[in-house]
Amino acid sequence: QVQLVESGGGSVQAGGSLRLSCVASGYSFSTGRMGWFRQAPGKEREAVAFILNDAETRYADAVKGRFSISTDNGKNALFLQMNSLKPEDTAMYYCVSDPRAMFAASWYVPQRTDFRDWGQGTQVTVSS
């Protein structure tokens, strides 16, 4: 059974940085698809950043150039480095994974239904 546990959330002022971590048990981030979603109060859960097939990264337009997704060498941890944070980045951030490879057009943004496993989330709050 796969368990994903996020950490690293917190409160920061606009322009600041945070680094989220996701540790997996029962799973290796070396294959398949993995990434992060977020959900702000009253809004739909939205895609943030992904690694597909241990090779390709994809980012939502809202975070391109500010966020960076990576894994550790042992492939049991996933990270999201968030720089130049904005108040609109305030949300609960969820780590996701799925063992299936994903081959999709470059314009395709992964959807919630593309992922089997979800963490419980870590809260990020950015104040202006």
C-alpha positions as CSV (number, residue, x, y, z in Angstrom):
1,Q,0.0,0.0,0.0
2,V,1.4,3.4,-1.0
3,Q,1.5,6.1,1.5
4,L,2.5,9.7,0.7
5,V,3.3,12.2,3.4
6,E,3.8,15.8,2.7
7,S,5.7,18.4,4.8
8,G,7.3,21.8,4.5
9,G,4.2,23.9,4.3
10,G,3.8,27.1,6.4
11,S,3.3,30.8,6.3
12,V,5.5,33.2,4.4
13,Q,5.3,36.7,3.0
14,A,4.9,37.4,-0.6
15,G,8.2,37.1,-2.5
16,G,9.4,34.4,-0.1
17,S,10.2,30.7,-0.7
18,L,9.2,27.4,0.7
19,R,10.2,23.8,-0.1
20,L,7.7,21.1,0.1
21,S,8.7,17.5,0.6
22,C,6.8,14.3,0.0
23,V,8.1,11.0,1.3
24,A,6.7,7.8,-0.1
25,S,6.4,4.4,1.5
26,G,5.6,1.4,-0.6
27,Y,6.5,3.3,-3.7
28,S,9.5,4.6,-5.6
29,F,9.4,7.9,-7.5
30,S,11.7,6.4,-10.2
31,T,8.9,5.3,-12.5
32,G,5.4,6.4,-13.5
33,R,4.0,9.8,-12.9
34,M,4.2,12.0,-9.8
35,G,3.6,15.6,-8.8
36,W,1.7,18.2,-7.0
37,F,-1.8,19.6,-7.0
38,R,-3.2,22.4,-4.9
39,Q,-6.6,23.6,-3.7
40,A,-7.5,27.0,-2.4
41,P,-10.6,27.5,-0.3
42,G,-13.7,27.6,-2.5
43,K,-11.8,26.7,-5.6
44,E,-11.2,23.5,-7.7
45,R,-8.2,21.4,-7.1
46,E,-5.6,22.4,-9.8
47,A,-2.4,21.0,-11.3
48,V,0.9,22.5,-10.2
49,A,3.9,20.5,-11.3
50,F,4.7,17.0,-12.4
51,I,7.5,14.5,-13.4
52,L,6.5,12.0,-16.0
53,N,8.4,8.8,-16.6
54,D,11.3,10.0,-14.5
55,A,12.3,12.2,-17.4
56,E,9.9,15.0,-18.2
57,T,8.7,17.9,-16.1
58,R,5.5,19.9,-16.6
59,Y,4.3,23.0,-14.9
60,A,1.1,24.9,-14.8
61,D,1.4,28.3,-16.4
62,A,0.7,30.0,-13.1
63,V,3.9,28.6,-11.5
64,K,6.3,28.4,-14.5
65,G,9.6,30.0,-13.7
66,R,8.9,30.2,-10.0
67,F,8.4,26.5,-8.9
68,S,10.7,23.6,-9.5
69,I,9.9,19.9,-9.0
70,S,12.6,17.3,-8.3
71,T,13.2,14.0,-6.6
72,D,16.1,12.8,-4.4
73,N,18.7,10.3,-5.7
74,G,17.1,7.5,-3.8
75,K,13.8,8.2,-5.5
76,N,11.6,7.9,-2.4
77,A,11.2,11.7,-1.9
78,L,9.6,14.3,-4.1
79,F,10.2,18.0,-3.7
80,L,8.6,21.2,-4.8
81,Q,10.8,24.3,-4.5
82,M,8.5,27.4,-4.5
83,N,10.1,30.8,-5.1
84,S,8.7,34.3,-5.5
85,L,5.6,33.2,-3.8
86,K,2.4,35.2,-4.3
87,P,-0.8,35.4,-2.2
88,E,-2.6,33.5,-4.9
89,D,-0.3,30.5,-4.2
90,T,-2.1,30.1,-0.9
91,A,-3.6,26.6,-0.9
92,M,-3.4,23.1,0.4
93,Y,-0.8,21.3,-1.6
94,Y,-1.1,17.6,-2.3
95,C,1.5,15.1,-3.4
96,V,0.3,12.6,-6.0
97,S,1.7,9.5,-7.7
98,D,0.8,6.7,-10.0
99,P,2.9,3.8,-11.2
100,R,1.7,4.0,-14.8
101,A,3.9,5.7,-17.4
102,M,2.3,8.7,-19.1
103,F,2.8,9.6,-22.7
104,A,0.9,12.7,-23.6
105,A,1.0,15.6,-25.9
106,S,3.2,18.5,-24.6
107,W,0.2,20.7,-24.1
108,Y,-1.6,18.2,-21.9
109,V,-1.8,19.2,-18.2
110,P,-2.2,16.1,-15.9
111,Q,-5.6,15.8,-14.3
112,R,-6.7,14.5,-10.9
113,T,-8.0,11.3,-12.5
114,D,-4.5,10.6,-13.8
115,F,-3.2,9.7,-10.3
116,R,-4.0,6.8,-8.1
117,D,-2.3,7.8,-4.8
118,W,-2.7,11.1,-2.9
119,G,-1.2,12.5,0.3
120,Q,-3.1,14.3,3.0
121,G,-1.8,17.7,2.0
122,T,0.3,20.5,3.5
123,Q,-0.9,24.0,3.9
124,V,0.9,27.0,2.3
125,T,-0.2,30.5,3.2
126,V,1.3,33.5,1.5
127,S,0.6,36.9,3.0
128,S,0.9,40.2,1.1
